[in-house]
Amino acid sequence: MLPTLLDALASQTLLPSEIIVADASSTDATREIALSRGCIVVPGGMPGVGRNNGARVATGDVLVFLDSDVHVEPGFLEGLEHEVRTRRLDSGAVYNIPRYIPGDKGYHSRAIRVFDRVVYFAHNVGLELSSLFRYPYATGTCMFLGRGLFWLVGGFDERMVAFEDSDLAARAAKVGKHGVVKQPVVHISTRRFDKHDRLLWVVYVTVNGFIGRALVGEHSHDYFDKRLNPRLPRSRLTS
């Protein structure tokens, strides 16, 4: 799905200063696709590792982190830049809207689309509420920070298996102005929903990512259960 995102970024009304792809030793054509489209390619790994590596070579004033399977409309970066400038935001998250392609379960089922809409409505409201309580969360689907602030707070915690994005958002919000952007939105893939039981996955993420974080802080050791993804290692580290 990476070419779809790269095409969308190349068609922006406000072009990015650079596009950086973190490639975690992939065995497909990710690296070749990125290089053929003029992207900078850096070593990847766990999300925090790849994003930090990208930030180290970035020259832009604002870092925008996107998952490789999202899609944005042509006016996305221009709209985001307007929000950052007019609201004087130092960091923030963007509303998520599910997007479907042929083969996705939601592409063929109206009931699934309604379920996903409800989930992401709650997700977006949660972005707003958590920001008000000065304990914001964010998702790697799309988050942004000023480059200076990013390094001032130390970037992503590379030890974290999960919630490294929310951990960074919470640290950044203690130093600068954090906000949630409602428009433009980022259109996200529902592949993870399709891979796991939708309802159980939502409950699992809610309990571990939101309630768990609120009660015990940034703690990610059991988020990626080996039954859900046996290739990911467990970590006992707490940030």
N, C-alpha and C positions, 0 to 999 in steps of 0.2 A: 504493500500500500504506500510505500515511500514515494514512488513517482507521482502519485496523485497530490501529495502534499507539496512536493517540489514544484510541480506545475502551478499549483495555487500560489505559492510564494513568488514565482517568477511572473505572475500575472497581476501583482498587487498595484494599486494606484499609487502607493508609496512603497518603493522597493526597499528591501532591507539592505543595510550596509554590507552584510555578508551572511551566508548560510553555512552553518557548521554542523556536520553530522558526526556523532560519536558511534563508531562501529565496534561492537563487542566481539571481535574475532569471528564475524559471521562467515558461514560457508556458502552463502548464496551470492548474488550479484550486488549486494548493498553498496559496497565500496566503489565498485565500477560505475554504478548508476549515479552515485553522488559526485564522483570526480568528473564524469561526462557532462554533468550539468553545472560545473563550475563551483561546486561546494568545497569547503575545507573539510578534510576528514581527520579526526583525531581518534585515539584509542578509546574504547568504551569499557564496559564492565557492568557492575551494578549501577543503577541509575545515578546515584550520587557521584560515582567515579567519572562516568561519561560526561555528565553535565559540568562538573568542575574542570575537566580537561578542555571542554569546549569554551568555557568562560576564560580560561587562561590565554587563549589565542584571540579572543574577541576584542574588537576595537571600538564597537559602538557604545554609546552612552547608556543605553537601556538594553538589558539582556532579556530576551523573550524565549522561554523554554516551551517546546512543543513535543508531544509524543509523535512518533513517526506515522501513526495510523489515523491522525486527525485530519480534518479538512477545514479550510477557511475561505470565506468569500473574498472577492477582489478588493473590497474596501476595508478589510480587516485591520491591516497595520496602520492605515491612515486614521481609522476610527480609534484604534488603541492609542496612537500617538496623541490624538486630540484629547482623549480622556486623561492621559498621564499629564499633559501640559496644563489643561484648564483646571483640573482638580489638584494639581501639584502632588501627584502620587509618587512615592518612592518605591513602593512594591505593591503587588496585588495579584488577584486571581480573576478569572473570566468565567462567565456563565457557560455551562456545558449543555448542549442539545444533542440527543442521539441521532445518528445518521445510519442509514442502511444501504447495503449494496446487495445485488443478487447473490443468494446463498446464505445470507443472514436469516436467522429465524424470524426476526422482526420484519423482514422484507415481505414475508408471506402471511404474517399473522397480525391482524388488527389488535387482538387482545394483548399480544406481547408489546406492541407499540404503545398502547395505552399504559401498560404496567411500567414500561421504561420511562415514559413521560412523567408519570407520578414520581418515580424514583428520582429523576433528575430535577424535577420541581423542588422536591425536598432537599436535594443536594445543593441547589442554588440558594434556597432560603437559608440553609445551614451556613453557606459561605458568608452571607450577610450577618446572621446572628453571631457567629463565632468572631467575626470582625468587630462587632459592637462590644463584645466582652473582652476584647484585647487578647484573645487566645485563638487567632485565626487558623483555619486549616486551608490547605490548597492541594491541588492535584497536578501531577506532571503533565496532564493533558494540555494545560496552558497556565503558566504563571510568569510574572515579570518582576525584575528588580533593576534599580539603577546599578551600574557596574561598580561604582564606588561603594555603595551600601553592601552589595553582594560580598565584596572582599573584606569590608569592615567587620561584618558579622561572621566571617570565616567560611562562606560558601556552604555547600551541602556537607552534611556529616557522612563521610564515606563508610563509616562503620555500620550504618543503619541498613537493615534489610528492607524495611518498609517505613512509610510515613516520613521519609527524609524531606519530602516537599513541604509537608505541614510543619515539621520541625524548623525548617528554614524560614517559612512565613512567620511563625511565632517569634523567632529571634529578630527578624527584620522589623516587625511591628513594634518592638520595644525601642527601636532606634529612630525609625522614620515613619512617615505617614503611609499606612496600608489601606487599600481600598478594593472594592469588588466592582468589576466592570460588567454591566448588564448588556450593553451593546457596544461593540459587536460581540457576537458569541463565537464559540468554537464548536464545530460539529465533530462529535466523537464516535469512534467505533464501539459496537457492542459485542465484540468478539469474546471478551472475557465473560460476559453474561452468558453467551451461547455455550461456552466451554463448561461452565459450572451450572449447577442448579440456581436459577435466577433468585428465588426467594431466599434460599439459604445463604447465597453469596452476599446479598444485601444485608441480612442479619449479621453475618460474620464480620463484614467490614464495619458495620455500625457499632457493634459491640467492641471490637478491637481498636478501630480507628478513632472513634469519637468518644464513646463512653470510657473506654480504657485509657485514652490519652488524658481525659479530664480528671480521672481518678488517680492514675499513677504516673502521669507525665509521658514523655517520649520513650516508648518502650515497644520494640518491634519484633522481639525474638520469636513469637509464635504466630505472627500474622500469616506468613506463607507456610501453611501446614504442608508437610511432605505428601500428604494424600492429595493435596490440590496441585502441587508442583514439586515432584520429587527431585527435580534437577537443582533446585535452589537450596543452598545450605542454611542451616539454622544458625542464628547468632544469639548470644546471650548478653549483648552489649546494650546498655541504656544510655541515652543522651540526656 
